[in-house]
Amino acid sequence: MKVSLCTIAHNEESVLNGLLRDIRDQNYPHDKIEVIMIDSGSTDRTHEIMEEFKNADNGFYNVMIFTIPKKNQAASWNVAIEHATGDIIIRVDAHSKIPRQFVSRNVFNIKEGEDIVGGGRPNICANPNPWTKTLLAAEESLFGSSVADYRRPAAQKEYHDSLFHAAYRREVFATVGGFNEELGRTEDNELHYRIRQAGYKLCCCPEIISFQHTRNTFSRMLQQKYGNGYWIGLTLGVCPGCLSYFHFIPFVFLLTLAATIGVWIGTGQPVYLAILLAMYTMFNLVNTVGSFVLKKSLNPLFLLLPLLFPVLHITYGIGTLVGLIKLPFWKHSLDGSAERRIEEIKEAVKKNTVSYDSDNNDVDMKIYDRDYQR
């Protein structure tokens, strides 16, 4: 089966070379891999790095670069999908790392009968030092980040609501179309919701794994959390079914904190605020200790985690609040172009040449088995 391996990047010169090196080192036959790179209006060396990769003779059957002015991830992914010609379309973020068996293991599981496959996606830090390791600990903690199943490797095959760095049979996009370009951070949630509604299952496979570089500064991490919360607030107005109550926990915490402070100011009774802070402090300290234990580290900067966690939660909650406030105005501005674009992607995928070669199953199986046994 031929594979279209797609990545998008906006000012990712610090990490893009690493991902492209991982793509070059894939053990799946390169003459069956098409690499599609989208430069989302970068102002650094991102495009130059892509050109260097394209001009190198790595044996791929096709390498394409597209530049689009939009920084919107959904728009970039749609450009990649509409030009993909492979039987399988895989999306990988630029600030990621993939093992050399990544493509072959995805292909193997697709051939086993799945339509969408993926695996665990732990976080890593590109420049390990005590501070970046502390940020990594905050990101990896269930308390500090997300309870999403795809963040952790699966012990056995499981079916999830969403996957990260997933591989899709091209027919999936021919059926449901592309990403909703009105969405900024929740495009995955909305697409996977439509995929599930169409009857497809998203399979998390234990042997598939990829890695995501965590933000290496606290300010960038705060920007990420605020943006995540902001788009959760907006998405509630267009696709509430693709969200879970977990997405709103920081927002509820923010409201509860504000309410108990208001009661304290208004009545002079701090008891409700004290109860809230006591409960929060308990979870905070337990997760801080857990970070020491799970990381098996005596990093003294981990002692800052009890201060980092509430800042992350409040920032996320403020983002959701702002998103909800802007929701009526934002929704009023929607003109239906996103829905039309979704249909355009559907038609483009149907028209592109499908290149399935069913006589090569044994080769791919041997590649997978050889590396799986290492």
C-alpha positions in Angstrom: 0.0 0.0 0.0 1.2 3.5 -0.8 1.4 6.0 2.0 1.0 9.8 2.0 2.9 11.1 5.0 1.8 14.6 5.7 3.2 17.3 8.1 2.5 21.0 8.5 4.8 23.6 10.1 4.8 27.2 11.1 8.2 28.5 12.2 9.4 25.1 13.3 13.1 25.4 12.2 14.2 24.3 15.7 12.6 20.8 15.4 11.7 20.2 11.7 15.1 18.7 10.8 14.6 16.1 13.5 11.2 15.0 12.1 12.4 15.0 8.5 15.4 12.8 9.6 12.9 10.4 11.2 10.9 10.3 8.0 14.0 9.7 6.0 14.9 6.7 8.3 11.5 5.0 8.0 11.9 1.3 7.3 8.8 1.1 5.1 9.9 1.0 1.4 10.5 4.6 0.4 9.2 4.0 -3.1 5.8 3.5 -1.5 5.9 6.7 0.6 4.8 10.2 -0.6 5.9 13.1 1.7 3.7 16.2 1.7 4.9 19.2 3.6 2.8 22.4 4.2 4.5 25.6 5.2 1.9 27.7 7.0 3.4 31.1 6.4 6.7 30.6 8.2 9.1 33.5 8.6 12.1 31.5 9.7 14.1 28.7 7.8 11.2 26.3 7.8 10.6 26.5 4.1 14.3 26.3 3.3 14.6 23.1 5.4 11.7 21.6 3.5 13.3 22.4 0.1 16.6 20.8 1.3 14.7 17.7 2.2 12.8 17.7 -1.2 16.1 18.1 -3.2 17.8 15.2 -1.3 17.6 11.8 -3.0 15.8 9.8 -0.3 14.0 7.5 -2.7 10.4 8.6 -1.9 8.0 8.2 -4.8 6.9 11.8 -4.4 7.8 14.9 -2.3 5.6 18.0 -2.4 5.8 21.3 -0.6 2.9 23.8 -0.4 2.9 27.3 1.1 -0.3 28.8 2.3 -0.7 32.2 4.0 -3.1 30.9 6.7 -1.6 29.8 10.0 -4.8 27.8 10.7 -3.9 24.1 11.2 -7.1 22.8 9.7 -6.6 24.8 6.4 -3.0 23.4 6.2 -4.1 19.8 6.8 -6.8 20.2 4.2 -4.3 21.2 1.5 -2.2 18.1 2.4 -5.3 15.8 2.2 -6.6 17.1 -1.1 -3.2 16.5 -2.8 -2.5 13.1 -1.2 -2.5 10.1 -3.6 -1.7 7.3 -1.1 -4.0 4.5 -0.1 -3.2 5.6 3.5 -2.9 9.2 4.7 -0.9 9.8 7.9 -0.6 13.1 9.6 2.3 14.0 11.9 2.9 17.4 13.6 6.2 19.1 12.9 7.2 19.3 16.5 7.1 15.5 16.9 9.4 12.4 16.8 8.5 9.1 15.2 10.4 5.8 15.4 11.7 4.2 12.2 8.9 1.5 12.4 6.1 4.1 12.6 4.8 3.9 9.0 5.2 0.2 8.7 3.3 -0.5 11.9 0.5 1.8 10.9 0.3 0.0 7.5 0.3 -3.4 9.2 -2.7 -2.5 11.4 -4.6 -0.9 8.5 -4.1 -4.2 6.5 -5.4 -6.1 9.5 -8.8 -4.5 8.8 -8.8 -1.2 10.7 -9.8 2.1 9.0 -8.1 4.5 11.3 -5.2 3.6 13.6 -2.8 5.3 15.9 -1.0 4.8 19.2 0.2 6.4 22.3 1.7 9.9 22.1 3.9 10.7 25.1 5.5 14.1 25.5 9.3 14.6 25.3 11.5 17.7 25.6 13.9 18.6 22.9 16.5 20.3 25.1 16.5 18.5 28.5 17.5 20.6 31.5 15.9 20.9 35.0 13.5 23.6 33.9 12.3 21.9 30.6 12.0 18.6 32.5 9.7 20.4 35.0 7.5 21.7 32.2 7.5 18.2 30.8 6.3 16.8 34.2 3.5 19.4 34.3 2.5 18.5 30.7 2.5 14.7 31.4 0.6 14.9 34.7 -3.1 14.1 34.4 -3.7 17.0 36.8 -1.6 19.5 34.8 -2.7 18.6 31.3 -5.2 16.2 29.8 -6.8 12.8 30.6 -7.0 12.0 26.9 -6.4 8.2 26.4 -4.1 8.8 23.3 -1.5 10.5 25.4 -0.4 7.2 26.9 0.6 3.9 25.1 -2.2 1.3 25.1 -1.6 -2.1 26.7 -3.8 -3.7 24.0 -6.0 -2.7 21.1 -8.5 -0.1 22.2 -11.1 2.1 20.5 -10.9 5.8 21.4 -12.9 8.9 20.6 -9.8 10.6 19.2 -6.2 9.8 18.1 -3.1 11.8 17.6 -0.8 11.3 14.6 -3.4 8.9 13.1 -3.3 7.0 9.9 -6.5 6.9 7.8 -7.6 4.9 4.8 -8.2 7.5 2.1 -11.9 6.4 1.9 -12.4 7.9 5.3 -11.8 11.4 4.0 -13.8 10.6 0.8 -16.7 9.8 3.1 -16.5 12.6 5.7 -14.5 15.2 4.0 -11.7 17.4 5.5 -11.2 19.5 8.6 -13.4 22.3 9.6 -11.3 25.4 8.8 -13.4 27.6 11.2 -11.8 25.8 14.2 -8.3 26.6 15.5 -7.4 24.0 18.1 -10.4 21.6 18.1 -10.3 20.6 14.5 -9.3 17.0 15.5 -12.2 16.7 17.9 -14.7 17.8 15.3 -13.3 15.6 12.5 -13.2 12.5 14.7 -16.7 13.2 15.8 -17.9 13.2 12.2 -15.8 10.1 11.6 -17.5 8.2 14.5 -20.9 9.4 13.4 -20.2 7.9 9.9 -19.6 4.5 11.6 -15.8 4.3 11.6 -13.8 3.3 14.7 -10.5 4.8 15.8 -8.1 2.0 16.9 -5.3 2.7 19.3 -2.7 0.0 18.8 -0.1 -0.9 21.5 2.8 -1.2 19.0 2.3 2.2 17.5 3.9 5.1 19.3 5.0 8.7 18.5 6.3 11.6 20.5 5.4 15.2 20.9 7.8 17.9 21.9 6.4 19.8 24.9 6.7 23.6 25.0 10.1 24.6 26.2 9.1 27.9 27.9 6.4 28.5 30.4 5.1 31.5 28.4 4.6 29.3 25.3 2.9 26.6 27.5 0.5 29.3 28.8 -0.3 30.5 25.3 -1.1 26.9 24.4 -3.4 26.4 27.4 -5.2 29.7 26.8 -5.7 28.8 23.1 -6.9 25.3 24.0 -9.5 26.7 26.4 -10.5 29.5 24.0 -11.3 27.1 21.2 -13.2 24.8 23.6 -15.5 27.7 24.4 -16.1 28.5 20.7 -16.5 24.9 19.6 -19.3 24.5 22.1 -21.4 26.5 19.7 -20.8 24.4 16.5 -20.1 20.9 17.7 -20.9 20.3 21.4 -21.0 16.5 20.7 -17.3 16.5 20.1 -16.4 17.8 23.6 -16.5 16.0 26.9 -17.1 17.5 30.4 -13.4 17.0 31.1 -12.7 19.9 28.7 -14.6 22.3 31.0 -13.0 21.3 34.4 -10.6 24.3 34.4 -13.5 26.7 33.5 -15.6 25.3 36.3 -12.7 25.6 38.7 -12.3 29.3 37.6 -16.0 30.0 38.2 -16.0 28.2 41.6 -12.9 30.1 42.7 -14.4 33.4 41.7 -17.8 32.5 43.4 -16.2 31.5 46.7 -14.0 34.7 46.7 -17.2 36.7 46.0 -19.0 35.0 48.9 -16.0 35.8 51.2 -16.0 39.4 50.1 -19.8 39.7 50.3 -20.5 37.9 53.6 -17.1 37.8 55.3 -17.3 34.0 55.4 -14.2 32.4 53.9 -15.3 28.8 54.7 -16.3 27.9 51.1 -13.1 29.3 49.7 -11.1 27.5 52.3 -12.8 24.2 51.5 -12.1 24.7 47.7 -8.4 25.6 48.3 -8.0 22.7 50.7 -9.3 20.2 48.2 -7.3 21.7 45.3 -4.1 21.8 47.4 -4.6 18.1 48.2 -4.8 17.1 44.5 -2.0 19.5 43.8 0.4 18.0 46.3 -0.5 14.4 45.4 0.3 15.1 41.8 3.5 16.9 42.6 4.7 13.9 44.6 3.5 11.6 41.8 5.7 13.6 39.4 8.8 12.9 41.6 7.8 9.2 41.8 6.9 8.6 38.1 9.9 10.5 36.8 12.2 8.9 39.4 13.8 12.3 39.7 15.0 14.5 42.5 14.9 17.5 40.3 14.5 20.4 42.8 12.5 22.5 40.3 9.7 20.0 40.6 8.9 21.8 43.9 7.6 24.6 41.6 4.8 22.3 40.3 2.3 23.3 43.0 2.7 26.9 41.7 2.6 26.0 38.0 -0.5 23.8 38.1 -3.0 26.5 39.2 -1.5 29.0 36.8 -2.1 26.5 33.9 -5.6 25.7 35.1 -6.7 29.4 35.5 -5.2 30.3 32.2 -7.1 27.5 30.4 -10.2 28.5 32.3 -9.9 32.2 31.3 -9.4 31.0 27.7 -12.7 29.1 27.8 -14.5 32.1 29.4 -13.3 34.4 26.7 -14.3 31.9 24.0 -17.8 31.6 25.5 -18.2 35.4 25.6 -17.1 35.7 22.0 -19.2 32.7 20.9 -22.4 34.5 19.8 -20.4 37.1 17.7 -18.1 34.5 16.2 -20.9 32.2 15.3 -22.8 35.0 13.7 -19.8 35.7 11.4 -19.7 32.1 10.0 -20.7 32.1 6.3 -20.8 28.4 5.5 -17.4 28.4 3.8 -16.1 25.7 6.2 -18.8 23.3 5.2 -18.2 24.0 1.5 -14.5 23.4 2.0 -15.2 20.0 3.8 -17.2 19.0 0.7 -14.4 20.1 -1.6 -11.9 17.9 0.2 -14.3 15.0 -0.1 -14.5 15.4 -3.8 -10.7 15.9 -4.2 -9.9 12.7 -2.4 -12.4 10.8 -4.6 -10.8 12.1 -7.7 -7.2 11.6 -6.8 -5.5 8.4 -8.1 -5.8 5.5 -5.8 -2.7 3.3 -6.1 -3.5 0.1 -4.1 -1.1 -2.7 -4.8 -2.4 -5.9 -3.2 0.4 -8.1 -4.3 2.9 -6.7 -1.8 1.4 -7.8 1.5 4.2 -10.2 2.4 7.0 -7.6 2.0 5.3 -5.2 4.3 4.6 -8.0 6.9 8.3 -9.0 6.9 9.4 -5.4 7.5 7.0 -5.1 10.4 7.9 -8.4 12.0 11.6 -7.8 11.8 11.4 -4.5 13.6 8.8 -5.5 16.0 11.0 -8.3 17.3 13.9 -5.9 18.1 
